[in-house]
Structure formats: structure tokens, C-alpha cells
């Protein structure tokens, strides 16, 4: 049927039938990532005692351990540069489900005692222009779907400093690179919220810690959630 021939490629673009991670065909209940990749392909993030959390960071939760040169690196790279917005939302959703499953009940209670507010790491406007969307915001939308927690409105926090790439910088250089990179709308009242910063990868924490400094000051605390930890 000629009609079907025309429609099918369009459907394949909107709902691709292969896993964004491994390229295998997807089953009926799989949307963008196959069950094998979601459940079995990646290792749980390993807790690292070497990272000393700043006083205003209550917790860091990462879903998977980063696999340098592997599927996860490719997937997260695709998320940034290939406009895989829906895949980002799906990963955020997985992370949200995983967080609710694994988080300590007391911690969850503390977070939910205030209104949890999801804070995607903002992109500098020059990067947003070339990438057309912010992958952290896609992750946050998916996380919100799993938890029911609100995502901060776009534009309240801005990235005002055009930072260099963090690759190859040591911890001290990364911190210096990120210093005063973000500003928050002074009208925003953070007291009623428990901020949770969302990013793709946690490495030294330089980016997320700097953002926490903007959303949790005056003795309040925040959390950090990422898809991967390297
Ligand atoms: Zn797969």
C-alpha cells in the first residue's frame, strides 16, 4: 500500500523501533531503551568515600557507573548532541524510579517535608543555540514523571559564564572554571523548597556543587541526582 509506505518512515522517526543504546529491536512495552540495557547492561554506581560533600549537599545519587568508551558514554553523548530529547526523558524517568526504590526512607521523608524542586543544570545561551535543547532539562522532566516533583521554571537560574570544557582539568581548575557560573533570579524564594540538582554525569562534582551554592545557601541543603558517576 503506497499510503503505508509514506507513513512508516515518519513513524520510525517519531517512535524508533530500535534501542537508543544498543540498536536492537524494541519489544511492545519498550519505548526508547530496551529492557536489557535498562536492567542488566550497566553497573550500579559505586559509592566513593573519597568525594567529600560540601556542607550544603545532603546527598548525591547516581544511577549507573560510567563506562568510559562504552554504551553509556555513547548514549549520554547522543543525548547532548543528537537531540535525543525523549531518550533523555526516559533516562530521567528510570533514575526517578531507581531513586524512589533505593533512597533511605528517612532521607525521602526529609526531602518531601519541603516541596522537592528539580533543578536542571542550565546551559549558557550560546550552547543552547547550537544544541537547541538542554539535556539536563529533559532528564529532569523524566525524573518528575516518576516522582511527581516539580521542575523549576526555565530562566529562573541562568548560566552567565561561558565555561571551558572540564575535560583535562583537575579538581581545583574545575572549581575555578565554574566559579560564579550561575545566577538566580533574586525574586526566587528558596526557603520553601528542597532543591535537587539534575545532571548527566557526576565527575568531581564541580558543576553541581557550584549550582547547589546558588540554590541552597543560608544553612539550607540540596541533593544531587545524575544518570552516571565516573
Ligand atoms: Zn538496548
Boltz pocket constraint, residues with backbone or C-beta under 6 A from the ligand:
constraints:
  - pocket:
      binder: B
      contacts: [[A, 19], [A, 20], [A, 21], [A, 22], [A, 23], [A, 24], [A, 33], [A, 34], [A, 35], [A, 36], [A, 37], [A, 38]]
      max_distance: 6.0
